[in-house]
Amino acid sequence: MKECSMQKNKAGCTCTYDPCSRKGVCCECLAYHFKSGQLPGCLFPKDAEKTYDRSIEKFIETYQKRGKWW
């Protein structure tokens, strides 16, 4: 299995919650958010991510309004 590249991951991370201990460790971030019924901030556009509403419902609502997910 390939090693996690924290510094490379951090460079592309769009999460605005700076004190997060999982920042750059994507596998831990995904597990943490999924366990809480959420998705990580990196899956949201910047303006939606800043609301800190990481719910799956917010994700669906956001991309239904925009018509695309990227």
C-alpha positions in Angstrom: 0.0 0.0 0.0 1.3 3.5 -0.9 2.3 5.7 2.1 0.2 8.8 2.8 1.9 12.0 1.7 0.7 14.4 4.4 2.5 17.5 3.0 1.2 16.9 -0.5 -2.3 16.3 0.8 -2.2 19.4 3.0 -1.2 21.5 0.0 -4.5 20.5 -1.8 -6.7 20.4 1.2 -9.6 22.9 1.0 -10.7 22.4 4.6 -10.8 25.7 6.5 -10.8 24.2 9.9 -7.1 24.9 10.6 -6.7 23.2 14.0 -7.8 19.8 12.7 -5.4 17.1 13.7 -6.5 15.0 10.7 -5.6 17.6 8.0 -3.5 15.9 5.4 -4.3 12.4 6.6 -7.2 11.7 4.2 -7.9 8.2 5.4 -8.5 9.4 9.0 -10.5 12.5 7.8 -12.8 10.3 5.7 -13.3 7.8 8.5 -14.0 10.6 11.1 -16.6 12.4 9.0 -18.3 9.2 7.7 -18.6 7.9 11.2 -20.5 11.2 12.0 -22.7 10.9 8.9 -20.8 13.6 7.1 -18.5 14.1 4.2 -15.1 15.8 4.5 -14.8 19.5 3.6 -12.6 18.7 0.5 -15.7 17.4 -1.3 -17.5 20.8 -1.0 -16.9 24.0 -3.0 -15.1 26.7 -1.0 -18.2 28.8 -0.2 -20.2 25.7 1.0 -17.3 24.3 2.9 -17.0 27.5 5.0 -20.4 26.9 6.5 -19.1 23.8 8.2 -22.3 22.0 7.3 -20.7 18.7 6.1 -23.9 16.7 6.0 -24.7 14.5 3.1 -27.9 16.4 2.7 -25.9 19.7 2.3 -23.6 18.0 -0.3 -26.6 16.8 -2.4 -28.3 20.2 -2.1 -25.2 22.1 -3.1 -24.5 20.1 -6.2 -28.2 19.8 -7.3 -28.2 23.6 -7.3 -24.9 23.9 -9.2 -25.6 21.1 -11.7 -22.2 19.5 -11.4 -20.0 18.2 -8.5 -16.6 19.5 -9.5 
